[in-house]
Structure formats: structure tokens, C-alpha cells
Amino acid sequence: MARKPSAGKSKLDATCRVVVLHGPEAFLRAEYTSQLREALVGQHGEVDVLHFDGTTAQPADVLDECRSFGLMSAHKLVVVDQADQFVKEAHRPIVERYAEAPSEAATLVLRAERWHAGKLDKMVSEVGVIIKCEEIEEYQAVNWVMKRGEKRHAARIGRDAAELLVQRIGVDLVRLDSEVAKLAAGAGRDSAVTREMVVELVGQSREEEVWGIQQDLLMRDARRAISGVREALDVSRHPPVLVAWAMSDLARKLHRLSCGLRAGATAASLRSELKIWGASTGPMEQAAQRLSPEQASVLLRACVETDSKQKSGWGDPERLLERLALRFAQG
């Protein structure tokens, strides 16, 4: 019988014989697997690592591999991806039987984006761990970027630089890790990554591109509103569909802000709900206080009508956007 981790254990170590890593964050699934391998190497010396595709691998073959002795190493790490397919329906009983008495000479890792809890989970908990690999929140991603830069890349990343990086990239850890490595290389070993470096080396996010379109629409200046639309189309080369979306997004937020503020909601709660951040905060709130809910509703309907005309091929898309920009300037 395999040695059992303590009850309720949530930490990977060399005593684990079956491990389930599930959730949408692929980076965490890979990172936990690497941590487990390091623990096994520390306990057993060299470890054989074998990978299987759960959509095609047969459980009998994988489990036979777990039970057989390695030729060169004292321990095996057997990894099955898309494991939700590997353990479904008729295959699950054979995996459950293995989890009841796993081999001491192997650690089986089942990785999947989706996982259906069941009888197998209880068995795994007796001989290993089940870890959810969920997407993290933005504030967690900021802290992760700062720690990752220092620990893995010997680069100090300030909070303001980390916040901007997360704003531009999002919370996908695979992409963030790639950008952190690039920034660290640009800064040089033991150097600091600054906000200016992020601006220079990391492309604008969709949100920043959209705000670049929206800010000119809030100035109550017809010339500036139309110039902003023309610049988005002719200079930045944004497609009309993105410009239309940016205008509709702005109208939707103004309508929600206008209604919410007059209903007694706090500006902070509305900003959080609508994901309004940075330079857009002040201008949007000022415009929402200026517009009545009825005026904001009329503007939102105009955006919906423009979008409908674009999709139906009625009129020139760029002229439609210019006319819509005038509606914003009149608000």
C-alpha cells in the first residue's frame, strides 16, 4: 500500500502517488508538475517522465507503465493530459482500482482543464492531492509578476510596472511569464524593470486601444470627436467594427453610470462593475453626471442603430461612425 499524505493535505511532495491538476490555467498545471518532479528527484534521484494524451491513451497501457519498473531510474512520473477523457465512463473503474493501491515506484499525474468530481476524487485524496488551477485575479497577477521577476529572472519589477503589464496582457500566466522574461532580458541582470520599459516593450492592450478612441468622444467638441474617429481609422488602422464597438461600449458605460449614480450607487462600486480604470475614470464620471439617464439611453440606441446599419450594409461604415461621433459631441 502506498504511503498516504496527511488528511486534507494540499501540498505536493514526494509521498504523492496520484495527483489531479485541473482548471483553466495551463501555466499552473505545468508549474505544479515541475514542482512535483523536483520533489521526486530530491527523494529518489533521477526520475523518468512519461507523457500520455488522455484522448487516445488506453488506461491499461498507462497503468501498466506505472506498475512496471524503470530501466534507468528508481521512480517514474507518469503525466496524462486531457485526463477528463482518460477517466470517463467505462475507463473510470480501472483508474479507481489503481488509485486504491497505486504503485510505490510511480506517481501518476492527471491534468485536465475540466474535471468532474466523483468517487475517484476521494480515492486520490487518500494517496495524493487534487489541486484546482484557476485563473487568478488581477491583484494576484500583479503580485505574481513582481515575485516571478525577482525569483526566476533576477529582475526587480516595481508595482506600477507590474500593474501596467497586467492591464496590457491580462491574467494569462503563460503570456505574463513570457513578457516578464522579455522585460528582464531588456533590463539586464539584477536591474529594475520600469513602467517606461513596459510602455516601450509591451504592446497596447485592447482596452487601451479602445480608450484611445473613446477619450475624444467625451470632450463635447465635434471637430475633435470626428478627428478622433478619423485617426482611429486612418492612422491607427483600426477596423470600423472595433471603432463601432468602442463607441457602443462607451455609451453603455455612460448609461449605466448615469442611472447608477442617480439611484444612489457609489462611483467606486460602478467603476468596479464596469471595469473603468486609469485615465478614463474622471472623464467618464463627469460625462455621466452631465447626461441624464434618458439622454444616455438615446445615445446608446444611436450606437445600436449604427451597428445594425453597418452589419446590414446600409450606408458607408466610416460615414456612419462620423455621424455617431457628432451625437457624442452634442451630449
N, C-alpha and C positions, 0 to 999 in steps of 0.2 A: 504493500500500500504506500502511496506517495506521502511524503511529509506534508502536513497541512499548515497553511499560514494561519495566524490567529484569526478568530472570528471577527467579521466585519472589516477585515483588512482592505485597504485601498491603495497600498503601495506595492510597486513591483519590486521583487527581489528574486534571488536565485532559487528560492524554495517553490516558486510558482510552477505548476506543471501544465495548466491550461489557462489561457488568458484571452479575454474578449475585449477588443478595442473597437468601439462603434461610435458613429456620429459623422457629421458632415465635414469636420475639419481634418483633411488628409494630412496636413503637416503634423498635427498632434499624434495621429496614428503612427506615422513614421518615427516621430521623436520618442514615443513610448517604447516602440520596438527597439530602437537604438539603445535606450536606457536599459532595457531588459537584457539585450545582448552583452552590454558591458558588465552587468551584474553576473551573468552566467560565465563570462570569461574570467572574472575575478574568482569565481568559485571553482570552475572546472578546467581552467586553462583554455586551450584552443576549442572553439565551438564551430561545428558545421551548421551553416544556414541554408535552408532549402525553402524555395518559394513555390506555391501552387496557386492556380487560378480556380477559384471555387465554382465558377460556372461550368468547368469542364472536368475537373479532377474528381475521381471516384473516392469516396470516403475509405473504402477498404484499402486502396493503394496508399493513401496519405497516412492512415493509422498504422499500416504495416511498416511504413518508413519510420514512424515514431517508435515502434517496438523493436526494430532491428538495431543492432549495434553499429556504430560508425567505424569505418576502417582506420581513420586517422585521428579522430577526436573522441573524447570521453563523453561528450554531450552534443545533442542536436537541438537547433532552434528551427522548428517547422512552422512556416508562415502561410496561412491561407487567406488570400484576398477574395472579395465578394463572398464572404463566408455566409451571408444570409441565404445564398443559393446553395451553398455546400451542405447546410444542415436542414434544409426544408423537407417537409413531407416524409417520404419513405426513408430518406437518409438519416433523419434525426435520431432514431433509436440506436443505430450503431455508434453514433457520436456520443450519445448519452451513456452507453455502456462503457465506452473508453474513458469518459470523464469520471466514472465511478472508480476506476482502477487504472489511472494513467501510468505510463512508463516512467521510471525514475531516470532514464537515460535521455529523455527528450522533454522539451517544452513546446506545447502546441499553442500557436497564436492565431486566433480567428479575428480577422479585420473586416469591417463592413461599414458602409455609410448608413445603412438601415439595419435594425436588429429587432426581432420580435421576441419579447421576453416570454419565458416558459419554464418548463421543468428543467431544462438544461442549465439555466442560469443558477439555480440552487446548487446543482452539482459542481458547476465551475467555481462557485464561491467557496466550496469546501476544499478545493485543491489549487486555487489561484485567485484571480481578481477579474472583475468586469469594470471597465473604465469608459465613461462617456467622453467623446471627443467633440464637444460642442463648439460652435463659433463663439468667440469671445466678444465682450462689449468694447466700445471704443476706448473707454478709460483703461481697461485691461490691456488693450493693444498698445496704448501709449507706454504703459509701464513695461510691457514685454519688449518693445523696441529698445528702450533705454538699457534694460538688462542684457538683452541679446547682443547689442553693440559692444558692451564692455566685456561680457563673458566670452563670447565666441569670436569677436573680431578685434578686440583690444582698441575699441574706439569709443570715446565718450560722446553720447548723444544727449543734448540738453532737452528739457521737457518741451520747450517751444518748437524745436526742430522735430521732435517725435510727434507732437500733436499735428503739425503740418503734414508730415509724412502719412499719418493715418487718415487725415482728411483727404489727401490726394489718392491714396491707394485703397483705403478701406481696411477691413479687419482680416482679410485673407492672409494667413501667416506664411504661406508659401511665397506669395508676392512680396510681402513685407520683408521676409528674410533675404530675398534676392536684392531688394533695394537697399537694405541695411548693409549687405556685403559690398554693393557698389559704392555707397557713400563712404564706408570705412576705407575702401581702397583709394578713393579720391582724397580723403583726409590724411592718409598716411598713418602708420602705426603709432599708437599712443597719442593721437591727435583728436581734437574735438570736431564733431560734425555739427555745423551751424545751420540755422534756419535758411541763411543765404545759399548754402550748398544744396539744400533740399529744393529751393526755388529753381536753382540752376540745373540740377541733375535729374529731377523727377518731374515728369510731365504733369500738366494741369489735370485735375480731376474733372469728371463730367459736371459736378456741382459748381466748380469754379468757372467752367466754360459757360454754364447756364447763367450764373450770376453776372458774368461779363455782359451778357445780353440784357439781363433784367435791370441792371442799375440805371441805364439811360432812360428806361421807361418810367422811372419814378420821379423824374426831375420836373415834370409839368412843363416841358419845353418841347414843342412839336419838332423843331429843327433837330434838336439833339436826339429825340426818340427815333426819327426816321434815319438820321445819320448812324445811330447805333445799330439799327436793323441792317442798313446797307453795309456797314463794316463787318458785321457778323457773316453776311452772305458773300461779300466780295473780297474781303481781306483775310478773315479767319477761315473762309471757305466752309462754313457750317452749312449743312443741307437745310433747305426750308423746313423740313419736318422737325429738326432739332430746334430751330428758332421758334416755330409754332408751339412746340412743347414747352419751351422756356416761358413763353408768354402766357400759355394756359396755366402753367404751374404757378406763375406769379399771381395771376388773377384768382386762382383757387386759394392761395395762401392769404391774399388780401381779404377775400370774402370771409374766410374762417377767422382771421384776426379781428376784422371789424365786428362780426357777430359775437365772437367770444369776449372781446373787451367790453362791449356794451351789455353783455349778460353777466358781467362780474368776474370773469375768469382772469387770473393773473397773467401778465405778459410772459413771465418765466415759464409757466405751465404750457402756454400756447407755443412758445419758441421750441420747447422740448417736443411737443406733439407734432409740430410741423417741420422739425429739423431745420430751424433757422439759426444760423451761426455766423460768427465773424462779421465782416463788413456789411453784410446785408441786414443785420439786426435793426439798427437805427432807422434807416430809410424805409424799411417795410413797416415798422411800427408807426412811424409818422404818417405814412400814406394811409394805413388802416384807420388811424384816428381821424384823418381828414375825410375819408369816404364813409358814407352811411352804408349799412348792410344792403339797402336797396340799390345804391349806386354800384357797389361791388358786385352785386348779383347781375346787373345789366352788363358789366364789363366781362364777367365770366361767361354769360350767354353769348356775347360777341365772339369770344375765343372759341366756344364750341361751334358756332356757326361757321367761323373761318376754317376750322379744322374740317368740318363736314364738306365745305366747298372745295378745299384742297383735295380731299380724298375722292370726291366725285368728278374732279377735273373741271369744275366750274370756275373759270377765271384764271388769270396768271398768278401763281403762288406768291411771287415776290410782291406784286401789287397788292394782293390781299393782306400781306404782312405789313406793308407800309400803311395801309388804311387802318389796320388794327393798332399800329403804333400811335396813330393820331388819337384814337379812342383813349389810350392810356394817358396821353399828354393832356387831354381835356378833363381827366378825372380829378 
